[in-house]
Amino acid sequence: MFKYLDTIRKLHATYGGTSWMSYDEDFRRRAAKDPTLPWGDVDLDLWMKWMAPLKSLVSRQPRAEGETQASPAPPPPPPPSSQSPKQEEKSQ
């Protein structure tokens, strides 16, 4: 049972939202119908139903603030022109 609780905790920590709750409810329904169902194993059918669609979204977002990569600095603004716009037009 502790293994199962740890699995649910990890699903919540990794994916957030409420999909972990849907997985939990469906797993408990299955366990009620089949008392021999091992609580320590992840049910792959339920994982594919509730967690797999979120995996691609989670992998694109950083998990923690310490894991974020610094974004490149924006390019510096162009240097001010020494000529006024009217003078530039005349020189071209």
C-alpha positions as CSV (number, residue, x, y, z in Angstrom):
1,M,0.0,0.0,0.0
2,F,2.9,2.4,0.8
3,K,4.3,1.7,-2.7
4,Y,1.0,2.7,-4.2
5,L,0.8,5.9,-2.2
6,D,4.3,6.8,-3.3
7,T,3.3,6.2,-6.9
8,I,0.3,8.5,-6.6
9,R,2.5,11.2,-4.9
10,K,5.0,10.9,-7.8
11,L,2.3,11.2,-10.4
12,H,1.0,14.3,-8.8
13,A,4.5,15.8,-8.4
14,T,5.4,15.1,-12.0
15,Y,2.2,15.8,-13.9
16,G,0.2,18.1,-11.5
17,G,-3.3,18.8,-12.4
18,T,-6.0,16.2,-11.6
19,S,-5.0,13.3,-13.9
20,W,-3.4,11.6,-10.9
21,M,-6.8,11.6,-9.2
22,S,-8.5,10.0,-12.2
23,Y,-5.7,7.4,-12.2
24,D,-6.3,6.8,-8.5
25,E,-10.0,6.4,-8.8
26,D,-9.9,4.1,-11.8
27,F,-7.2,2.0,-10.1
28,R,-9.3,1.7,-6.9
29,R,-12.3,0.6,-9.0
30,R,-10.2,-2.1,-10.6
31,A,-8.8,-3.2,-7.2
32,A,-12.3,-3.4,-5.8
33,K,-13.3,-5.8,-8.7
34,D,-10.1,-7.8,-8.5
35,P,-8.6,-8.2,-5.0
36,T,-5.5,-10.0,-6.4
37,L,-4.5,-6.8,-8.2
38,P,-1.0,-5.8,-7.0
39,W,-1.1,-2.3,-5.4
40,G,2.7,-1.9,-5.8
41,D,2.7,-2.0,-9.6
42,V,1.7,0.8,-11.9
43,D,-1.3,-0.2,-14.1
44,L,0.1,0.5,-17.6
45,D,-3.4,0.7,-19.2
46,L,-4.5,3.4,-16.7
47,W,-1.1,5.2,-17.0
48,M,-1.5,5.3,-20.8
49,K,-5.0,6.6,-20.4
50,W,-4.4,9.3,-17.8
51,M,-0.6,10.2,-17.8
52,A,0.8,9.5,-21.2
53,P,-1.1,12.4,-22.9
54,L,0.5,14.8,-20.4
55,K,4.0,13.5,-20.7
56,S,4.8,15.5,-23.8
57,L,3.5,18.7,-22.2
58,V,5.5,18.1,-19.0
59,S,8.8,17.4,-20.9
60,R,8.6,20.8,-22.6
61,Q,8.2,22.7,-19.3
62,P,11.0,23.0,-16.7
63,R,10.1,21.2,-13.5
64,A,11.7,23.4,-10.9
65,E,13.1,26.9,-10.9
66,G,16.6,25.6,-10.5
67,E,16.3,23.6,-13.7
68,T,15.3,26.5,-15.9
69,Q,17.9,27.5,-18.4
70,A,18.7,31.2,-18.8
71,S,17.2,32.5,-22.0
72,P,19.6,34.3,-24.3
73,A,19.8,38.1,-23.8
74,P,17.9,40.1,-26.4
75,P,20.0,41.8,-29.0
76,P,21.2,45.2,-28.1
77,P,19.4,48.2,-29.7
78,P,21.1,49.7,-32.7
79,P,23.5,52.5,-32.0
80,P,22.0,56.0,-32.4
81,S,22.7,57.4,-35.8
82,S,25.0,60.4,-35.9
83,Q,22.8,61.9,-38.7
84,S,19.2,62.9,-38.6
85,P,16.8,60.9,-40.8
86,K,16.6,63.8,-43.3
87,Q,20.4,63.9,-43.7
88,E,20.5,60.1,-44.2
89,E,18.0,60.4,-47.0
90,K,20.1,63.1,-48.8
91,S,23.3,61.1,-48.5
92,Q,21.7,58.0,-50.1
